Amino acid sequence: MTEETLDFEGRKYVGLSFILGNKPLLVVKARKGYVACAYLDKITSEHLGDIAAFVSGVDDFDGLRHAKIRGMTAWAEELGIREGMSVKKALELMD
């Protein structure tokens, strides 16, 4: 597992990367929630009450940085996170 500090235009977040199989599991943690690749399950995150948003088709943090949100839990939606939103904006709302 790799942990990195990611800078999104002056805001710092913890990025976690773990090689599982053909692609890495990527998670960027904000104060209230996280953005993750599709390896994490939305249904489980919803069941656990997580504030979470999801992206797909990313191989690294640079790809995640430029991805658009493809799904989110109800709690993330309550914060204003929407499908098609930038990861940067979603993290700001979670911070």
N, C-alpha and C positions, 0 to 999 in steps of 0.2 A: 504494500500500500504506500502511496505517495501523498504527502500533504504539502500544499503550496499556499502561499498568500497571493491572492489575486487582486489586482487593482482595476476597478471599473471607474475610471475618471476621478480618482481621488478617494473613492470609497474602497475599503479593504474588506475582503471576505476570505474565508477558509475554503480551499478547494481540496477535495479528496478524490483520488483516483486509485482504482483497484482492478487489476487484470483478472477477469473471470474466464473468458473464453476468447471468442473472436474479436470482441470489442471491450474496452474498459468500462467499468461502472464509474460514472462521474457524478459528483455531488458538490454543489457550492452552497455553503451554509451562511445564512444571514441571521440576524438576531432573533427573529420570530419564526423563521421557517427555512426552506431550502428549495433550490432548483436542482433537478436531477435528470439524468438520461432515462430512457424508457426501460432500463433494466429494473428499476424500482416500480412496484406495482401501485397504481393509483387507488385501487380498491382497498388494499391494505392500509395505505396512507390515510385514506378517508376513514376507515374503521378506527384507526388509532387517533384520529383527531388532529393530524398534522396539517400545518399550513405548508403546502407543497405545490410546486408547479413542475411540469415535465416538458422535455424537449426530446426530439428523436433525430437519428441520423448524424450524430456527432461522434468523433473519434478522440478528441482531445479538448483541452480547455479553450483553445483558440476557436475551435468550431462551436463550442458551447457559447462562448462570448457573442458570436454572430448569429446564433439560432433564434428562432421565434418560439414562444410558448405554444405548445400543442394540446395541453390539458392541465387541469388544476383541481385541487380539492375544493369542497364547498367553502372551507375556511379561507383559502387563498382568494377565492372569488369574492368573498365578503370584504377583503382588503382592496378590491378593485382590480385584481389580476384577471386578464382576459386572454383568450386565444389570439395568437398573432402578435402579442405584445413582445417587446424586446426583453431579453433576459436581464439586462441592466435595469430597466424600469421595474420589472417584477421584484428584483432584489432590493431596490430602493423602497418599494412598498412593504417589503418584509423586514426592513431594517428599523 
